[in-house]
Amino acid sequence: MLALTFAAVAWVEWRQFELLDKASRYADENIGWSFFQVEVEQLALRDALRQALETRDADADTDEILRQRYEIFVSRVNLISPARIRAILPTPEVHERTWAALQEFITQADPAVEASPLNHEDLMLVSQRLQALRVPVHDLSVMASLLVVEQSMRRTNAMRQEIQMGIALTVFLSLTTLAFAAIVVRQWRASTRRSAKLEELATNLRSAREAAEQASHAKSAFLATMSHELRTPFNGLLGNLSLLEETLLNNEQAVLVQSAAESAEHLLAILNDILDLSRLESGQLDIQPAPVNLPGLLKEVDMVMAAPAQAKALLLSLNVSDSVPTWVMADGRRVKQVLFNLLSNAIKFTEHGSVRLSATQLAAPQAGIEFSVVDTGIGMDASTLGQLFRRFSQGDASISRRYGGTGLGLEISRTLARMMGGDITVTSVPGQGSEFRAVLPLPPCAEPPARPHPSAPRAAPLAPMNILVAEDHEINRRYVGTLLSRMGHQVRFAVNGDEAIAEAERELPDLILMDVHMPGTDGIAATRALRQRPAPLGQVKIVALTADAISMTREQVLAAGMNDLLTKPFRSEALENLLAAMPPAAEAPDDLAQHLSQATVRDMQALLTPQAYAPLLRAFFDDTPTLLSLSEALVMGQGEEVKRRAHRMKGAAQVLGLCGLADLAQALEAQADTLTPARGTQAAQGLQQTWQRSLALCRSQGFIP
């Protein structure tokens, strides 16, 4: 509307400009005056002709006056030519006729007026012809005056109309501008209100997000706490039950222990399902494809599930189609989890008959592998099928009471299948059994390079190790201590991180089993503190013991500097496999040469025999008072005492081939007079670390049994 109004105002302004231009031209040309001048000059020419005719004798002045009047008349006639007037006023027919008559008169009068001397008869004829034009010229002058007046009135009226239109448009433009301003203000206010609402909504969303994040953190903390609080006693419970099973029990006791172990395993399975579901919801459960031997994986699943099937006298069969590729890209752990859940359900809900696991390669466009689990169990109706894949649901209350379970397995399995790009479907007939089909897109791949095998299997048990166990739970300490003692290892204990650090500093262990959650300084903080110590203490192997079953924990313990992780509850086999997988590392040659003189050791062993050399080493390292007294003298800044005790240690160390301790003792002896308390404290710490490192090397080399 504003644009249209401005266009109309511009048009009116242009019209006013045109009218003013015409008015200016009328004023410049003075059309009416031109016609009146023609009539006046006609009368003046008539009078000049009359005077010339009355003068019989030649009179030069009279002739000149006549000629001047004639020239003025002709010039005035040229001012009212139709071609000139037509651009300003309409030229009626009478104008054309009168103009033609005037041109004819001029044509005829020119010779008579220009003659010299003037001819009386010619002037009489010119006067008559001029007299004949008097009325037409007069009428033309009157007509021109009327036209000018009429044109002026029309122009005035048009100007008035244009001015009125301009005023109206100006008023309308003002009103439109006010309306536009009102709309802008209204929109601005509405925008302000919307902005305020959006800001309020954003604030609410931020608050909701923060609340959700806090709830998520609280949930994660709760899960971590519950995982620790539940898995820690489970570790002690299952471990001690396994130890109890290995003792002499009568039949009744064996049955009771087995029942307790099965109940504990069932509770642990429920806990694992809940934690898996929580990890799926929080996005912490990842799919990590790798080359997998699929037929081998299916055989492993069949072997594991054979025992529960045989316990119910069910026929468990495995059918792998020839079209199934041998090697596929898959997360073998998750594929097993899906199949274990489906087979466990099939066995649980089948009282007699069979359970069959099949694997078939599907053709395009499905392009995947179909795993089918068919049972001859109780089956399901449409209502029960509608309740499947829902957490804590088993179709109806009667099934839940009869068979138990949380109902989480199917939901977890389908979620895992969908994370792998597939899905799980089911068909069932009441009383005739069910068929679960899991279709997973597992692309074929090449067989990975075979890992090199050791030249010979381990024929002897692991070499005894000095293992420090940091665990705040007394039952778990007993369990782990019993396992390690049965394996032939020396075990020491600490109940928190501070004690673990102090015990490791007192005597360097070969391995630390560090519980993550402990009162005071926890396992993470203790590991970080130990990693800041100089070698060899700073490089001691540390394995985390944790009841947290979340992927975050492994990242945290590895980032803290731990070497591996063992999740509670664990069995003796898991602990033994872990120890076998990370035996004490072979000492670096440079490190060995820095602390032990191989030549001196060989000479001593040749002189005294290895059996006689070992007790000497043992006696040296058992003489901790010498070490403590020298350390105390260093801390106290007692120069003379440092010289005496360092000299004594140097001599014994040199004889036994402990070159690292000998060199350090020699340096302390030389610097005894310049030691400050601060430097003495630092030197005492270095002495103790060198002592522990030398002892560990003597053990690893077999010099000390």
GUDO-52918 format. One record per residue (C-alpha): residue number from 1; residue in three letters; x negated, y, z negated. Coordinates in steps of 0.5 Angstrom, whole numbers, always signed. Layout:
% residues N
NUM, ALA, X, Y, Z;
...
END
This chain:
% residues 705
1, MET, +0, +0, +0;
2, LEU, -6, +5, -2;
3, ALA, -9, +3, +5;
4, LEU, -2, +4, +9;
5, THR, -1, +11, +5;
6, PHE, -8, +13, +7;
7, ALA, -7, +12, +14;
8, ALA, +0, +16, +14;
9, VAL, -4, +22, +11;
10, ALA, -9, +21, +16;
11, TRP, -4, +21, +22;
12, VAL, +0, +27, +19;
13, GLU, -7, +31, +18;
14, TRP, -8, +30, +25;
15, ARG, -2, +32, +28;
16, GLN, -3, +38, +24;
17, PHE, -9, +39, +27;
18, GLU, -6, +39, +34;
19, LEU, -1, +43, +32;
20, LEU, -5, +48, +29;
21, ASP, -10, +48, +36;
22, LYS, -4, +49, +40;
23, ALA, -2, +55, +36;
24, SER, -9, +57, +36;
25, ARG, -9, +57, +44;
26, TYR, -2, +60, +44;
27, ALA, -5, +66, +40;
28, ASP, -11, +66, +45;
29, GLU, -8, +66, +51;
30, ASN, -2, +70, +49;
31, ILE, +3, +67, +55;
32, GLY, +9, +72, +53;
33, TRP, +4, +78, +54;
34, SER, +2, +75, +60;
35, PHE, +8, +75, +64;
36, PHE, +10, +82, +61;
37, GLN, +4, +85, +64;
38, VAL, +6, +82, +71;
39, GLU, +12, +86, +70;
40, VAL, +9, +92, +67;
41, GLU, +4, +92, +73;
42, GLN, +9, +91, +78;
43, LEU, +12, +97, +76;
44, ALA, +6, +101, +76;
45, LEU, +4, +99, +83;
46, ARG, +11, +101, +85;
47, ASP, +10, +108, +82;
48, ALA, +3, +108, +85;
49, LEU, +6, +106, +92;
50, ARG, +11, +111, +91;
51, GLN, +6, +117, +90;
52, ALA, +2, +115, +96;
53, LEU, +8, +115, +101;
54, GLU, +10, +122, +98;
55, THR, +3, +124, +100;
56, ARG, +3, +125, +107;
57, ASP, -4, +127, +108;
58, ALA, -10, +123, +106;
59, ASP, -12, +123, +99;
60, ALA, -18, +119, +97;
61, ASP, -16, +119, +90;
62, THR, -9, +117, +91;
63, ASP, -11, +111, +95;
64, GLU, -16, +109, +90;
65, ILE, -11, +109, +85;
66, LEU, -7, +105, +89;
67, ARG, -12, +100, +90;
68, GLN, -14, +100, +83;
69, ARG, -7, +99, +81;
70, TYR, -6, +93, +86;
71, GLU, -12, +90, +84;
72, ILE, -10, +90, +76;
73, PHE, -3, +87, +79;
74, VAL, -6, +81, +83;
75, SER, -11, +80, +76;
76, ARG, -4, +79, +72;
77, VAL, -1, +75, +77;
78, ASN, -7, +70, +77;
79, LEU, -6, +69, +69;
80, ILE, +1, +66, +70;
81, SER, -1, +61, +75;
82, PRO, +3, +54, +74;
83, ALA, -3, +50, +74;
84, ARG, -6, +55, +68;
85, ILE, +1, +55, +64;
86, ARG, +3, +48, +65;
87, ALA, -2, +46, +60;
88, ILE, +1, +50, +54;
89, LEU, +9, +51, +56;
90, PRO, +13, +47, +61;
91, THR, +14, +50, +68;
92, PRO, +21, +51, +70;
93, GLU, +23, +51, +78;
94, VAL, +24, +58, +78;
95, HIS, +17, +59, +75;
96, GLU, +14, +56, +81;
97, ARG, +19, +59, +86;
98, THR, +17, +66, +83;
99, TRP, +10, +64, +83;
100, ALA, +10, +62, +91;
101, ALA, +14, +69, +92;
102, LEU, +8, +73, +89;
103, GLN, +3, +69, +92;
104, GLU, +6, +71, +99;
105, PHE, +7, +78, +97;
106, ILE, -1, +78, +96;
107, THR, -2, +75, +102;
108, GLN, +2, +80, +106;
109, ALA, +0, +86, +102;
110, ASP, -8, +85, +102;
111, PRO, -9, +88, +109;
112, ALA, -5, +94, +108;
113, VAL, -8, +96, +101;
114, GLU, -15, +94, +104;
115, ALA, -14, +99, +110;
116, SER, -17, +105, +110;
117, PRO, -14, +110, +111;
118, LEU, -8, +107, +109;
119, ASN, -2, +106, +114;
120, HIS, +4, +109, +112;
121, GLU, +9, +104, +115;
122, ASP, +5, +98, +112;
123, LEU, +6, +101, +105;
124, MET, +13, +102, +106;
125, LEU, +13, +95, +108;
126, VAL, +9, +93, +102;
127, SER, +14, +97, +97;
128, GLN, +20, +94, +100;
129, ARG, +17, +87, +99;
130, LEU, +15, +89, +92;
131, GLN, +22, +92, +90;
132, ALA, +25, +85, +92;
133, LEU, +20, +82, +87;
134, ARG, +23, +86, +81;
135, VAL, +29, +82, +79;
136, PRO, +25, +75, +80;
137, VAL, +19, +78, +76;
138, HIS, +24, +81, +71;
139, ASP, +27, +74, +70;
140, LEU, +21, +70, +70;
141, SER, +18, +75, +64;
142, VAL, +25, +74, +60;
143, MET, +25, +67, +61;
144, ALA, +17, +66, +59;
145, SER, +19, +70, +53;
146, LEU, +25, +65, +51;
147, LEU, +20, +59, +52;
148, VAL, +15, +62, +48;
149, VAL, +20, +64, +42;
150, GLU, +23, +57, +43;
151, GLN, +16, +53, +43;
152, SER, +14, +57, +37;
153, MET, +20, +55, +34;
154, ARG, +19, +48, +35;
155, ARG, +12, +48, +33;
156, THR, +14, +52, +27;
157, ASN, +19, +46, +25;
158, ALA, +14, +41, +27;
159, MET, +9, +44, +22;
160, ARG, +14, +45, +17;
161, GLN, +16, +37, +18;
162, GLU, +9, +35, +18;
163, ILE, +8, +39, +12;
164, GLN, +14, +36, +8;
165, MET, +11, +29, +10;
166, GLY, +5, +31, +8;
167, ILE, +7, +33, +1;
168, ALA, +12, +27, +1;
169, LEU, +6, +22, +3;
170, THR, +2, +26, -3;
171, VAL, +7, +25, -8;
172, PHE, +8, +18, -6;
173, LEU, +0, +17, -6;
174, SER, +0, +20, -13;
175, LEU, +5, +15, -15;
176, THR, +2, +9, -11;
177, THR, -5, +11, -15;
178, LEU, -2, +11, -21;
179, ALA, +2, +5, -20;
180, PHE, -5, +2, -18;
181, ALA, -8, +4, -24;
182, ALA, -3, +1, -28;
183, ILE, -4, -5, -25;
184, VAL, -11, -5, -26;
185, VAL, -10, -3, -33;
186, ARG, -5, -9, -34;
187, GLN, -10, -14, -31;
188, TRP, -16, -11, -35;
189, ARG, -12, -12, -41;
190, ALA, -9, -19, -39;
191, SER, -17, -21, -37;
192, THR, -19, -18, -44;
193, ARG, -13, -23, -47;
194, ARG, -16, -29, -43;
195, SER, -23, -27, -44;
196, ALA, -21, -27, -52;
197, LYS, -17, -34, -51;
198, LEU, -23, -37, -47;
199, GLU, -28, -35, -52;
200, GLU, -23, -37, -57;
201, LEU, -23, -44, -53;
202, ALA, -30, -44, -52;
203, THR, -31, -43, -60;
204, ASN, -26, -49, -61;
205, LEU, -30, -53, -56;
206, ARG, -36, -51, -59;
207, SER, -34, -53, -66;
208, ALA, -31, -59, -63;
209, ARG, -37, -61, -60;
210, GLU, -41, -60, -66;
211, ALA, -36, -64, -70;
212, ALA, -36, -69, -65;
213, GLU, -44, -69, -65;
214, GLN, -44, -69, -73;
215, ALA, -39, -75, -73;
216, SER, -44, -79, -68;
217, HIS, -50, -77, -72;
218, ALA, -46, -79, -78;
219, LYS, -44, -86, -74;
220, SER, -51, -87, -72;
221, ALA, -53, -86, -79;
222, PHE, -48, -90, -82;
223, LEU, -49, -96, -77;
224, ALA, -57, -95, -78;
225, THR, -55, -96, -86;
226, MET, -50, -101, -85;
227, SER, -55, -105, -81;
228, HIS, -60, -104, -86;
229, GLU, -56, -106, -92;
230, LEU, -53, -112, -88;
231, ARG, -59, -115, -84;
232, THR, -64, -114, -90;
233, PRO, -60, -119, -95;
234, PHE, -58, -123, -89;
235, ASN, -66, -124, -88;
236, GLY, -67, -127, -95;
237, LEU, -60, -131, -95;
238, LEU, -62, -134, -88;
239, GLY, -69, -135, -89;
240, ASN, -68, -138, -96;
241, LEU, -63, -143, -94;
242, SER, -68, -145, -88;
243, LEU, -73, -146, -93;
244, LEU, -68, -150, -98;
245, GLU, -66, -154, -92;
246, GLU, -74, -156, -92;
247, THR, -73, -159, -99;
248, LEU, -71, -166, -101;
249, LEU, -63, -165, -102;
250, ASN, -58, -170, -103;
251, ASN, -53, -171, -98;
252, GLU, -48, -166, -101;
253, GLN, -53, -161, -102;
254, ALA, -55, -162, -95;
255, VAL, -48, -161, -93;
256, LEU, -47, -155, -97;
257, VAL, -53, -151, -95;
258, GLN, -51, -153, -88;
259, SER, -44, -150, -89;
260, ALA, -47, -143, -92;
261, ALA, -52, -143, -86;
262, GLU, -46, -143, -81;
263, SER, -42, -138, -85;
264, ALA, -48, -133, -85;
265, GLU, -49, -134, -78;
266, HIS, -42, -133, -77;
267, LEU, -42, -126, -81;
268, LEU, -49, -124, -77;
269, ALA, -45, -126, -70;
270, ILE, -40, -121, -72;
271, LEU, -45, -116, -74;
272, ASN, -48, -116, -68;
273, ASP, -42, -116, -64;
274, ILE, -40, -109, -68;
275, LEU, -47, -106, -66;
276, ASP, -47, -108, -59;
277, LEU, -40, -105, -58;
278, SER, -43, -98, -62;
279, ARG, -49, -98, -57;
280, LEU, -44, -99, -51;
281, GLU, -40, -93, -53;
282, SER, -46, -89, -55;
283, GLY, -49, -91, -48;
284, GLN, -55, -93, -52;
285, LEU, -55, -100, -49;
286, ASP, -59, -101, -42;
287, ILE, -59, -105, -36;
288, GLN, -66, -107, -34;
289, PRO, -66, -111, -28;
290, ALA, -72, -116, -27;
291, PRO, -74, -122, -23;
292, VAL, -70, -128, -26;
293, ASN, -70, -135, -24;
294, LEU, -62, -136, -24;
295, PRO, -62, -144, -24;
296, GLY, -67, -144, -30;
297, LEU, -63, -139, -33;
298, LEU, -56, -143, -32;
299, LYS, -60, -149, -35;
300, GLU, -62, -145, -41;
301, VAL, -55, -143, -42;
302, ASP, -52, -150, -41;
303, MET, -57, -153, -46;
304, VAL, -56, -148, -52;
305, MET, -48, -149, -51;
306, ALA, -49, -157, -51;
307, ALA, -49, -157, -58;
308, PRO, -43, -154, -60;
309, ALA, -39, -157, -54;
310, GLN, -42, -164, -57;
311, ALA, -39, -163, -64;
312, LYS, -32, -162, -61;
313, ALA, -33, -168, -56;
314, LEU, -32, -164, -50;
315, LEU, -35, -165, -43;
316, LEU, -40, -159, -42;
317, SER, -42, -159, -34;
318, LEU, -46, -154, -30;
319, ASN, -45, -154, -22;
320, VAL, -50, -149, -19;
321, SER, -48, -148, -11;
322, ASP, -54, -149, -6;
323, SER, -52, -142, -4;
324, VAL, -54, -139, -10;
325, PRO, -61, -136, -9;
326, THR, -67, -138, -14;
327, TRP, -69, -131, -16;
328, VAL, -65, -125, -17;
329, MET, -66, -118, -20;
330, ALA, -62, -118, -26;
331, ASP, -62, -117, -33;
332, GLY, -63, -124, -36;
333, ARG, -61, -122, -43;
334, ARG, -55, -119, -41;
335, VAL, -53, -124, -36;
336, LYS, -54, -130, -42;
337, GLN, -50, -125, -47;
338, VAL, -44, -125, -42;
339, LEU, -44, -133, -40;
340, PHE, -45, -134, -48;
341, ASN, -39, -130, -50;
342, LEU, -35, -134, -44;
343, LEU, -37, -141, -46;
344, SER, -36, -140, -53;
345, ASN, -29, -138, -52;
346, ALA, -28, -143, -48;
347, ILE, -31, -148, -53;
348, LYS, -27, -145, -59;
349, PHE, -20, -145, -55;
350, THR, -21, -152, -52;
351, GLU, -19, -158, -57;
352, HIS, -20, -164, -52;
353, GLY, -22, -165, -45;
354, SER, -28, -161, -41;
355, VAL, -31, -154, -40;
356, ARG, -35, -153, -33;
357, LEU, -39, -147, -32;
358, SER, -40, -146, -24;
359, ALA, -44, -141, -20;
360, THR, -43, -139, -13;
361, GLN, -46, -134, -8;
362, LEU, -40, -130, -5;
363, ALA, -40, -128, +2;
364, ALA, -39, -120, +4;
365, PRO, -36, -116, +3;
366, GLN, -36, -118, -4;
367, ALA, -43, -120, -4;
368, GLY, -44, -122, -11;
369, ILE, -45, -129, -15;
370, GLU, -39, -131, -18;
371, PHE, -40, -135, -25;
372, SER, -34, -139, -27;
373, VAL, -32, -142, -33;
374, VAL, -26, -147, -33;
375, ASP, -23, -150, -39;
376, THR, -18, -155, -41;
377, GLY, -16, -151, -47;
378, ILE, -10, -148, -50;
379, GLY, -9, -143, -44;
380, MET, -5, -136, -45;
381, ASP, +2, -133, -43;
382, ALA, +3, -127, -39;
383, SER, +3, -123, -46;
384, THR, -3, -126, -49;
385, LEU, -7, -124, -42;
386, GLY, -5, -117, -43;
387, GLN, -8, -117, -50;
388, LEU, -15, -119, -47;
389, PHE, -21, -115, -47;
390, ARG, -18, -111, -53;
391, ARG, -23, -110, -59;
392, PHE, -20, -114, -65;
393, SER, -15, -117, -61;
394, GLN, -14, -125, -60;
395, GLY, -7, -125, -56;
396, ASP, -3, -126, -63;
397, ALA, -3, -127, -70;
398, SER, -3, -134, -70;
399, ILE, -9, -135, -65;
400, SER, -13, -130, -70;
401, ARG, -11, -134, -76;
402, ARG, -13, -141, -73;
403, TYR, -19, -139, -69;
404, GLY, -22, -133, -72;
405, GLY, -26, -128, -69;
406, THR, -26, -121, -68;
407, GLY, -24, -121, -61;
408, LEU, -30, -116, -59;
409, GLY, -34, -121, -55;
410, LEU, -29, -121, -48;
411, GLU, -29, -113, -49;
412, ILE, -37, -113, -49;
413, SER, -38, -118, -44;
414, ARG, -33, -114, -39;
415, THR, -37, -108, -41;
416, LEU, -43, -111, -39;
417, ALA, -41, -114, -33;
418, ARG, -38, -107, -30;
419, MET, -45, -104, -32;
420, MET, -48, -109, -28;
421, GLY, -44, -107, -22;
422, GLY, -39, -113, -23;
423, ASP, -33, -115, -27;
424, ILE, -29, -120, -30;
425, THR, -22, -123, -29;
426, VAL, -18, -129, -32;
427, THR, -12, -133, -30;
428, SER, -9, -138, -35;
429, VAL, -3, -143, -35;
430, PRO, -1, -144, -42;
431, GLY, -3, -151, -44;
432, GLN, -7, -152, -38;
433, GLY, -13, -148, -40;
434, SER, -16, -142, -37;
435, GLU, -21, -140, -32;
436, PHE, -26, -133, -33;
437, ARG, -29, -131, -27;
438, ALA, -35, -126, -27;
439, VAL, -37, -123, -21;
440, LEU, -44, -120, -21;
441, PRO, -48, -117, -15;
442, LEU, -55, -120, -17;
443, PRO, -59, -119, -10;
444, PRO, -64, -124, -8;
445, CYS, -71, -122, -9;
446, ALA, -78, -126, -8;
447, GLU, -81, -130, -14;
448, PRO, -86, -126, -18;
449, PRO, -93, -128, -18;
450, ALA, -94, -133, -23;
451, ARG, -98, -131, -30;
452, PRO, -105, -134, -31;
453, HIS, -104, -140, -36;
454, PRO, -110, -141, -42;
455, SER, -115, -146, -40;
456, ALA, -113, -150, -46;
457, PRO, -107, -150, -51;
458, ARG, -108, -148, -58;
459, ALA, -110, -154, -61;
460, ALA, -111, -151, -68;
461, PRO, -106, -147, -73;
462, LEU, -108, -139, -73;
463, ALA, -114, -137, -77;
464, PRO, -112, -135, -84;
465, MET, -111, -128, -84;
466, ASN, -111, -123, -90;
467, ILE, -104, -120, -89;
468, LEU, -101, -114, -93;
469, VAL, -93, -114, -93;
470, ALA, -90, -108, -95;
471, GLU, -82, -109, -97;
472, ASP, -78, -106, -102;
473, HIS, -73, -112, -102;
474, GLU, -75, -117, -107;
475, ILE, -72, -123, -104;
476, ASN, -75, -121, -97;
477, ARG, -82, -121, -100;
478, ARG, -81, -128, -103;
479, TYR, -78, -131, -97;
480, VAL, -84, -127, -92;
481, GLY, -89, -129, -97;
482, THR, -87, -136, -97;
483, LEU, -87, -137, -90;
484, LEU, -94, -134, -89;
485, SER, -97, -138, -95;
486, ARG, -94, -144, -92;
487, MET, -98, -142, -85;
488, GLY, -104, -141, -89;
489, HIS, -105, -134, -89;
490, GLN, -107, -129, -95;
491, VAL, -101, -125, -97;
492, ARG, -101, -118, -101;
493, PHE, -95, -114, -103;
494, ALA, -93, -107, -103;
495, VAL, -86, -104, -105;
496, ASN, -86, -97, -101;
497, GLY, -91, -93, -96;
498, ASP, -95, -90, -102;
499, GLU, -97, -97, -105;
500, ALA, -98, -100, -98;
501, ILE, -103, -94, -96;
502, ALA, -107, -95, -103;
503, GLU, -107, -103, -102;
504, ALA, -110, -102, -95;
505, GLU, -115, -97, -97;
506, ARG, -117, -102, -103;
507, GLU, -118, -108, -98;
508, LEU, -117, -107, -91;
509, PRO, -112, -112, -88;
510, ASP, -112, -116, -82;
511, LEU, -105, -114, -81;
512, ILE, -99, -110, -84;
513, LEU, -92, -112, -84;
514, MET, -89, -106, -85;
515, ASP, -81, -105, -87;
516, VAL, -79, -99, -84;
517, HIS, -74, -97, -89;
518, MET, -77, -96, -96;
519, PRO, -76, -91, -102;
520, GLY, -80, -85, -102;
521, THR, -85, -86, -97;
522, ASP, -82, -90, -91;
523, GLY, -85, -95, -86;
524, ILE, -86, -89, -81;
525, ALA, -89, -84, -85;
526, ALA, -94, -89, -88;
527, THR, -96, -92, -81;
528, ARG, -97, -84, -79;
529, ALA, -101, -83, -85;
530, LEU, -105, -90, -84;
531, ARG, -106, -88, -76;
532, GLN, -110, -81, -78;
533, ARG, -115, -85, -82;
534, PRO, -122, -86, -79;
535, ALA, -123, -93, -76;
536, PRO, -123, -99, -78;
537, LEU, -117, -97, -83;
538, GLY, -114, -93, -77;
539, GLN, -114, -98, -72;
540, VAL, -111, -104, -77;
541, LYS, -105, -108, -73;
542, ILE, -98, -106, -76;
543, VAL, -92, -109, -75;
544, ALA, -85, -106, -76;
545, LEU, -80, -110, -80;
546, THR, -73, -107, -79;
547, ALA, -66, -109, -80;
548, ASP, -64, -103, -75;
549, ALA, -61, -107, -69;
550, ILE, -61, -100, -64;
551, SER, -66, -99, -59;
552, MET, -68, -92, -62;
553, THR, -72, -96, -67;
554, ARG, -77, -99, -63;
555, GLU, -78, -93, -59;
556, GLN, -79, -89, -66;
557, VAL, -84, -95, -69;
558, LEU, -88, -95, -63;
559, ALA, -88, -87, -63;
560, ALA, -91, -88, -70;
561, GLY, -96, -92, -68;
562, MET, -94, -99, -70;
563, ASN, -96, -105, -65;
564, ASP, -90, -109, -65;
565, LEU, -83, -110, -68;
566, LEU, -79, -116, -72;
567, THR, -72, -115, -73;
568, LYS, -69, -118, -79;
569, PRO, -66, -123, -80;
570, PHE, -72, -127, -77;
571, ARG, -74, -134, -78;
572, SER, -80, -138, -79;
573, GLU, -81, -139, -71;
574, ALA, -80, -132, -70;
575, LEU, -86, -130, -75;
576, GLU, -90, -135, -73;
577, ASN, -89, -133, -65;
578, LEU, -91, -126, -67;
579, LEU, -97, -128, -70;
580, ALA, -99, -132, -65;
581, ALA, -98, -127, -60;
582, MET, -102, -122, -63;
583, PRO, -108, -125, -67;
584, PRO, -114, -121, -70;
585, ALA, -117, -118, -64;
586, ALA, -124, -119, -62;
587, GLU, -129, -114, -65;
588, ALA, -132, -109, -60;
589, PRO, -139, -111, -59;
590, ASP, -142, -104, -60;
591, ASP, -137, -104, -67;
592, LEU, -140, -110, -69;
593, ALA, -147, -108, -68;
594, GLN, -146, -102, -71;
595, HIS, -144, -105, -78;
596, LEU, -148, -112, -77;
597, SER, -155, -114, -75;
598, GLN, -154, -120, -71;
599, ALA, -162, -122, -71;
600, THR, -162, -121, -79;
601, VAL, -156, -125, -80;
602, ARG, -159, -131, -76;
603, ASP, -166, -131, -79;
604, MET, -162, -131, -86;
605, GLN, -158, -137, -84;
606, ALA, -164, -140, -81;
607, LEU, -168, -139, -87;
608, LEU, -162, -141, -92;
609, THR, -157, -145, -88;
610, PRO, -150, -142, -86;
611, GLN, -147, -145, -92;
612, ALA, -152, -142, -97;
613, TYR, -152, -135, -93;
614, ALA, -144, -134, -94;
615, PRO, -144, -134, -102;
616, LEU, -149, -129, -102;
617, LEU, -145, -124, -97;
618, ARG, -139, -126, -102;
619, ALA, -143, -124, -108;
620, PHE, -145, -118, -105;
621, PHE, -138, -116, -103;
622, ASP, -135, -118, -110;
623, ASP, -140, -113, -113;
624, THR, -134, -108, -113;
625, PRO, -137, -104, -119;
626, THR, -143, -102, -115;
627, LEU, -139, -99, -110;
628, LEU, -134, -96, -115;
629, SER, -140, -93, -119;
630, LEU, -144, -90, -113;
631, SER, -137, -87, -110;
632, GLU, -136, -84, -117;
633, ALA, -143, -81, -117;
634, LEU, -142, -78, -110;
635, VAL, -135, -75, -113;
636, MET, -138, -72, -119;
637, GLY, -144, -69, -115;
638, GLN, -149, -73, -119;
639, GLY, -156, -73, -115;
640, GLU, -160, -78, -119;
641, GLU, -155, -83, -120;
642, VAL, -153, -83, -113;
643, LYS, -161, -84, -111;
644, ARG, -161, -90, -115;
645, ARG, -155, -93, -114;
646, ALA, -155, -92, -106;
647, HIS, -163, -95, -106;
648, ARG, -160, -101, -109;
649, MET, -155, -102, -104;
650, LYS, -159, -100, -99;
651, GLY, -164, -106, -100;
652, ALA, -159, -111, -101;
653, ALA, -155, -109, -95;
654, GLN, -161, -109, -91;
655, VAL, -163, -116, -93;
656, LEU, -156, -119, -92;
657, GLY, -156, -116, -85;
658, LEU, -151, -111, -86;
659, CYS, -154, -105, -82;
660, GLY, -148, -100, -83;
661, LEU, -148, -100, -90;
662, ALA, -156, -100, -91;
663, ASP, -156, -94, -86;
664, LEU, -151, -90, -90;
665, ALA, -154, -92, -96;
666, GLN, -160, -89, -94;
667, ALA, -157, -83, -91;
668, LEU, -154, -82, -98;
669, GLU, -160, -83, -102;
670, ALA, -164, -78, -97;
671, GLN, -158, -72, -98;
672, ALA, -157, -74, -106;
673, ASP, -160, -67, -108;
674, THR, -156, -63, -103;
675, LEU, -149, -66, -104;
676, THR, -143, -62, -106;
677, PRO, -137, -64, -110;
678, ALA, -133, -63, -103;
679, ARG, -138, -67, -99;
680, GLY, -139, -72, -104;
681, THR, -132, -74, -104;
682, GLN, -132, -74, -96;
683, ALA, -138, -79, -97;
684, ALA, -135, -83, -102;
685, GLN, -129, -84, -97;
686, GLY, -134, -86, -91;
687, LEU, -137, -91, -96;
688, GLN, -131, -95, -98;
689, GLN, -129, -95, -90;
690, THR, -135, -98, -88;
691, TRP, -135, -103, -94;
692, GLN, -128, -105, -92;
693, ARG, -130, -105, -84;
694, SER, -137, -109, -86;
695, LEU, -133, -114, -90;
696, ALA, -127, -115, -84;
697, LEU, -133, -116, -79;
698, CYS, -136, -122, -84;
699, ARG, -129, -125, -84;
700, SER, -128, -125, -77;
701, GLN, -135, -127, -75;
702, GLY, -134, -133, -80;
703, PHE, -140, -131, -84;
704, ILE, -135, -131, -90;
705, PRO, -130, -137, -90;
END
